[in-house]
Amino acid sequence: MSADAESYAFSADINQLLSLIINTFYSNKEIFLRELISNSSDALDKVRYQSLTDSSVLDSEPELQIKLIPDKANNTLTIEDSGIGMTKADLVNNLGTIAKSGTKAFMEALTAGADIS
């Protein structure tokens, strides 16, 4: 590890995290995809909001967009957006948690047998 590297422990209980991964990736792919697109939309909202006081944030990419790029040969779907990503503080506060975007409530509803379709 380099001298500048920092380590942070995950906040989520490992069992909940594993259950989330299993359910999201294998059982509810459309929910996972919707979450990724929602994250891109949040990034666009962030740049749109920042552009109200600093129009230069749109200089490098004036068109706000989300691109879905399928690649059948490699069996992948790439999601690209022209928004603003997370800051270091955002990463520290959000990565490794499951309660920030409603995912914990989703998992609790799923465990309780709620219809999530």
C-alpha positions, 0 to 999 in steps of 0.5 A: 500500500502506498503512503497516500492510500487510506483504508475504510471498513465497510459499515454493512453487516456482511450477511446483509451485504452477501444477501444483497449481492445474491439477490441483486445480481442473480435474482433481480437483475432489472432492479440492479440495472435500474439502480445503476441508471438511477446513479447516473441520473443522480450524477446528472442532477449533480452537474445540473445543480452545480451548473446553476452557479458555475456554468463552466462545469458544462464546458467539457460536456455540455450535453447531459446524457446517459448512454447504454452500450450493449456488447453482445460479443462480450456479453456486457452492458456499459452505462456511461453518463456525463454527470459528476461523480462522487467526491472523497467525502461521498465515497467515505460516507456511501460506499459499503453502506446499504441504507443510503439509497433505500436498498436496506428497506428493499432487502427488509421488504424482500425478506418479509416476502413483499411483492417487489415486481 
